Amino acid sequence: MPLVSFTDPGGVTTLLTDWERGWVVQPGIKGLDMPYYAMATDESPGIDGYEVRQVRAQGKTISIPIAFWANDSRAAYLARRRAFIRSLNPKRGQGTLTLTQPDGDARSIGVRYQDGMEGDESLDAAGRRWCIGVITFAAPSPYWTGGEVTTEWKNSTGGDFFPFLPLVVGDSQVLGAVTVDNDGDDDAFPVWTIKGPATSVTLTNTTTGQTLVLTRTITGADTIVIDTRERRQTALLNGATNLWPNLSNASALWPLETGVNELTLTVAGSTSDTSVRMTYQPRYLAA
């Protein structure tokens, strides 16, 4: 049985599989694996069946049966119950549900409480210092995420990019053919951090044929962050200046496909102080 925990928007984590503290996840969890898929289809007169135009994963719900008790007193039980209910308030923002396997592998999903803690004082559902119920969480994004994967390439004075791959580096540009293996079940959208100096940045996923080009002169004191994640897409200089107008019209905030991605990175106007960092979280269909 994996460890199951809920972290509220304020960062407070409740371990729901903690017998010593009076938490047990009971058998019957639902919604840990694949989401429902919606398909946009076209039908043609006189032809059996239909053509699928688009497939989209839907948000889902996750239901967790839990038992909760306190060995000390009714007052202590109520205080802990009320504190947990407060942490579930969906109006405070999105929380995180995390499942950690015995080998330490952990996957998380963003959730909000939906129902299950309304209060049931039936004889078989609650007592003076205990209760059982099924908490249902709404997951707007259907994907579980793994830990962050970060790779940084930096031009050393000897002309090599390190620590992961040796790249050919000229005096004025960082050039690299980079292989990235996304082991997730779906696309992963990276966050790029470029530390100057530089005059332009070209990031190309040759596997998909997509390119991102940003032209802006920055010094060694400047940092550009390009966030390609869905519903968050931004390009900022030093966390404040919007660089969206500096992106070429043909630019795509491309993702990493599942499996091997061949990338080409070019930073014009670079020096030995220039670096490029890529961070992403693999997305999975199951916990």
VEXBA-574540 format. One record per residue (C-alpha): residue in three letters; x, y, z. Coordinates in steps of 0.5 Angstrom, whole numbers, padded with zeros to 4 digits, always signed. Layout:
# residues N
AlaXYZ;...
This chain:
# residues 287
Met+0000+0000+0000;Pro+0003+0007-0002;Leu+0003+0013+0003;Val-0002+0018+0001;Ser-0002+0025+0003;Phe-0005+0031+0002;Thr-0002+0038+0002;Asp-0006+0044+0003;Pro-0005+0051-0001;Gly-0001+0053+0005;Gly+0004+0048+0005;Val+0001+0044+0011;Thr+0001+0036+0009;Thr-0003+0031+0012;Leu-0001+0024+0012;Leu-0007+0020+0011;Thr-0004+0013+0012;Asp-0001+0014+0019;Trp-0004+0009+0024;Glu+0000+0012+0030;Arg-0003+0019+0029;Gly-0010+0016+0027;Trp-0011+0016+0020;Val-0012+0010+0015;Val-0014+0009+0008;Gln-0019+0004+0007;Pro-0019-0001+0001;Gly-0023+0002-0005;Ile-0019+0008-0008;Lys-0022+0010-0014;Gly-0019+0015-0020;Leu-0012+0013-0019;Asp-0011+0011-0026;Met-0013+0013-0033;Pro-0018+0019-0034;Tyr-0024+0020-0039;Tyr-0022+0022-0046;Ala-0027+0026-0050;Met-0027+0025-0058;Ala-0029+0030-0063;Thr-0031+0026-0069;Asp-0034+0027-0076;Glu-0039+0023-0079;Ser-0040+0022-0087;Pro-0046+0020-0091;Gly-0046+0013-0093;Ile-0040+0011-0089;Asp-0040+0007-0083;Gly-0037+0009-0077;Tyr-0033+0016-0076;Glu-0027+0020-0076;Val-0023+0022-0070;Arg-0021+0029-0071;Gln-0019+0031-0064;Val-0017+0027-0057;Arg-0017+0031-0050;Ala-0016+0028-0043;Gln-0021+0030-0038;Gly-0021+0033-0031;Lys-0023+0027-0026;Thr-0025+0026-0019;Ile-0021+0021-0014;Ser-0025+0018-0008;Ile-0021+0016-0002;Pro-0024+0012+0004;Ile-0021+0014+0010;Ala-0022+0012+0017;Phe-0020+0018+0023;Trp-0019+0017+0030;Ala-0016+0020+0036;Asn-0014+0016+0043;Asp-0013+0022+0047;Ser-0020+0025+0048;Arg-0026+0028+0045;Ala-0024+0035+0045;Ala-0017+0033+0041;Tyr-0021+0029+0036;Leu-0025+0035+0034;Ala-0019+0040+0034;Arg-0016+0035+0029;Arg-0022+0034+0025;Arg-0023+0041+0025;Ala-0016+0043+0023;Phe-0017+0038+0017;Ile-0023+0040+0015;Arg-0020+0047+0014;Ser-0014+0045+0010;Leu-0019+0042+0005;Asn-0023+0048+0004;Pro-0023+0049-0004;Lys-0024+0056-0004;Arg-0017+0057-0001;Gly-0014+0054-0008;Gln-0011+0048-0011;Gly-0008+0043-0006;Thr-0004+0037-0008;Leu-0005+0029-0007;Thr+0001+0025-0007;Leu+0002+0018-0007;Thr+0009+0015-0005;Gln+0011+0008-0007;Pro+0015+0003-0002;Asp+0021+0004-0006;Gly+0021+0012-0005;Asp+0018+0013-0012;Ala+0013+0019-0012;Arg+0007+0022-0016;Ser+0003+0028-0015;Ile-0003+0031-0018;Gly-0007+0038-0016;Val-0013+0037-0013;Arg-0019+0041-0009;Tyr-0024+0038-0004;Gln-0031+0036-0007;Asp-0035+0032-0002;Gly-0035+0027+0003;Met-0033+0031+0009;Glu-0040+0034+0010;Gly-0041+0030+0017;Asp-0045+0023+0018;Glu-0046+0021+0025;Ser-0049+0015+0024;Leu-0048+0009+0028;Asp-0044+0006+0023;Ala-0040+0012+0021;Ala-0038+0016+0027;Gly-0037+0015+0034;Arg-0034+0020+0040;Arg-0027+0020+0037;Trp-0027+0017+0031;Cys-0031+0017+0024;Ile-0030+0014+0017;Gly-0032+0017+0010;Val-0030+0017+0003;Ile-0027+0024+0001;Thr-0027+0026-0006;Phe-0022+0030-0010;Ala-0023+0034-0016;Ala-0017+0034-0021;Pro-0017+0039-0026;Ser-0011+0036-0030;Pro-0012+0029-0031;Tyr-0004+0028-0030;Trp+0000+0026-0025;Thr+0007+0029-0024;Gly+0014+0026-0022;Gly+0019+0030-0019;Glu+0023+0036-0023;Val+0028+0034-0028;Thr+0033+0039-0029;Thr+0039+0040-0034;Glu+0044+0045-0034;Trp+0049+0047-0040;Lys+0054+0052-0039;Asn+0060+0054-0043;Ser+0066+0053-0039;Thr+0073+0057-0041;Gly+0075+0051-0044;Gly+0070+0051-0049;Asp+0066+0045-0047;Phe+0058+0045-0044;Phe+0058+0041-0038;Pro+0056+0037-0034;Phe+0052+0033-0038;Leu+0054+0033-0045;Pro+0060+0036-0049;Leu+0058+0041-0054;Val+0061+0045-0059;Val+0062+0052-0057;Gly+0064+0058-0061;Asp+0066+0065-0058;Ser+0059+0068-0059;Gln+0054+0063-0059;Val+0053+0056-0055;Leu+0051+0051-0060;Gly+0049+0044-0058;Ala+0045+0038-0060;Val+0042+0035-0054;Thr+0038+0029-0053;Val+0033+0029-0047;Asp+0029+0023-0046;Asn+0022+0024-0043;Asp+0019+0018-0039;Gly+0012+0020-0038;Asp+0006+0018-0041;Asp+0004+0025-0045;Asp+0008+0031-0047;Ala+0012+0035-0042;Phe+0012+0043-0042;Pro+0019+0045-0040;Val+0021+0052-0036;Trp+0027+0055-0039;Thr+0032+0059-0035;Ile+0038+0063-0039;Lys+0043+0067-0036;Gly+0047+0072-0040;Pro+0050+0075-0043;Ala+0046+0074-0050;Thr+0043+0077-0056;Ser+0038+0072-0058;Val+0036+0065-0056;Thr+0034+0059-0061;Leu+0031+0053-0058;Thr+0029+0047-0063;Asn+0026+0041-0062;Thr+0028+0037-0068;Thr+0024+0031-0066;Thr+0018+0035-0067;Gly+0020+0041-0072;Gln+0018+0046-0067;Thr+0023+0052-0066;Leu+0022+0058-0060;Val+0026+0064-0062;Leu+0027+0070-0057;Thr+0031+0076-0059;Arg+0034+0081-0054;Thr+0040+0083-0051;Ile+0042+0082-0044;Thr+0048+0082-0040;Gly+0051+0078-0035;Ala+0047+0080-0029;Asp+0040+0079-0033;Thr+0036+0072-0033;Ile+0031+0070-0038;Val+0025+0065-0036;Ile+0021+0062-0041;Asp+0015+0058-0038;Thr+0012+0054-0044;Arg+0007+0050-0039;Glu+0000+0050-0041;Arg-0004+0056-0038;Arg+0002+0059-0035;Gln+0006+0061-0041;Thr+0010+0067-0040;Ala+0017+0070-0042;Leu+0020+0074-0037;Leu+0026+0078-0036;Asn+0029+0079-0029;Gly+0022+0076-0027;Ala+0019+0083-0029;Thr+0019+0085-0036;Asn+0015+0082-0041;Leu+0019+0079-0047;Trp+0013+0076-0051;Pro+0014+0082-0056;Asn+0021+0079-0057;Leu+0019+0072-0059;Ser+0019+0071-0067;Asn+0012+0070-0070;Ala+0013+0063-0072;Ser+0015+0061-0065;Ala+0012+0055-0061;Leu+0012+0054-0054;Trp+0014+0047-0055;Pro+0013+0041-0051;Leu+0018+0035-0050;Glu+0014+0029-0053;Thr+0014+0022-0050;Gly+0021+0018-0051;Val+0027+0021-0054;Asn+0027+0028-0056;Glu+0033+0031-0060;Leu+0034+0038-0059;Thr+0038+0044-0061;Leu+0040+0050-0057;Thr+0043+0056-0060;Val+0045+0062-0056;Ala+0048+0068-0060;Gly+0052+0073-0056;Ser+0054+0068-0051;Thr+0061+0068-0046;Ser+0063+0063-0041;Asp+0058+0066-0036;Thr+0052+0064-0041;Ser+0048+0058-0038;Val+0042+0055-0041;Arg+0037+0051-0036;Met+0031+0046-0037;Thr+0027+0044-0032;Tyr+0020+0040-0033;Gln+0016+0035-0029;Pro+0014+0028-0033;Arg+0007+0027-0033;Tyr+0003+0020-0032;Leu-0003+0017-0033;Ala-0003+0013-0027;Ala-0001+0014-0020;
